[in-house]
Amino acid sequence: MKHTYTVTGMTCNGCKASVEKALKALPDVVEASADLEKAEVKIEMSNHIPTETLQKALPEKYSLSEKNIFQNASPVQEEEQSDLKQLFPLFLIFGYIIAASFLLNYNPWNTEQFMLDFMGLFYIVFSFFKLLDLKGFPESFRMYDPLAKLVPAYGWVYPFIEVVLGLMFLIRIEIPVALIVTLIILGITTIGVTKTLLDKKSIQCACLGTALKLPMTKATFIENSIMIVMAIVMLVKTYG
């Protein structure tokens, strides 16, 4: 019997090999073949193996679930429900950043200061999650970032660039420089995100590092776009 499962957390061929090896080690598994782009694994088994048993065989960074387990729901509906559930931490963090930026500037209200605080907190918070797994982040990041693909070292440096930019915005140091760098690095990343979405590839988003398993969705494009728009607005106000 053959079954197909969704697997999140695979970011490179090494991950693919690790998943296959772990599953093949189970007694009733005849063959296991993982697909990195589709984020799935096909398993041929001599006897039925519970999903929980398959999950326990995998390292913690991988999450395995059955495909199309809701027979009355369309694949698109299932995918949307799954994405929304996985993206909840991202929405929650984004909400906290907005709330904190608002509270820092609501009395008296200052739109420019709000945007600077928002961008500063955005970088500091997001860099924190990337630094939780500095070894795994570069592998996940270069799956879609064009510059990280060409220059692997960029993936290792990127979290620290975010830390520096965050401090520059919060302390108000060389704001024009920070805005220009923001346009460059997020512009490059957004190009990669857009290509991934158009190609309909199912990969893990590295915006919050690898500690939180987030799928690459339109939410990633939107968060980058918000930062880019703010940077453009601030530059226009500065030099306009």
Stockholm file with secondary structure:
# STOCKHOLM 1.0

chainA/1-240         MKHTYTVTGMTCNGCKASVEKALKALPDVVEASADLEKAEVKIEMSNHIPTETLQKALPEKYSLSEKNIFQNASPVQEEEQSDLKQLFPLFLIFGYIIAASFLLNYNPWNTEQFMLDFMGLFYIVFSFFKLLDLKGFPESFRMYDPLAKLVPAYGWVYPFIEVVLGLMFLIRIEIPVALIVTLIILGITTIGVTKTLLDKKSIQCACLGTALKLPMTKATFIENSIMIVMAIVMLVKTYG
#=GR chainA/1-240 SS CEEEEEEECCCSHHHHHHHHHHHHTSTTEEEEEEETTTTEEEEEESSCCCHHHHHHHSCTTCEEEESSCCTTSCHHHHHHHHHHHHHHHHHHHHHHHHHHHHHHHBTTBCHHHHHHHHHHHHHHHHHHHHHTTTTTHHHHHTTTCHHHHHCHHHHHHHHHHHHHHHHHHHHTCSHHHHHHHHHHHHHHHHHHHHHHHHTTCCCEECTTTTTSCEECCHHHHHHHHHHHHHHHHHHHHHHC
#=GC SS_cons         CEEEEEEECCCSHHHHHHHHHHHHTSTTEEEEEEETTTTEEEEEESSCCCHHHHHHHSCTTCEEEESSCCTTSCHHHHHHHHHHHHHHHHHHHHHHHHHHHHHHHBTTBCHHHHHHHHHHHHHHHHHHHHHTTTTTHHHHHTTTCHHHHHCHHHHHHHHHHHHHHHHHHHHTCSHHHHHHHHHHHHHHHHHHHHHHHHTTCCCEECTTTTTSCEECCHHHHHHHHHHHHHHHHHHHHHHC
//
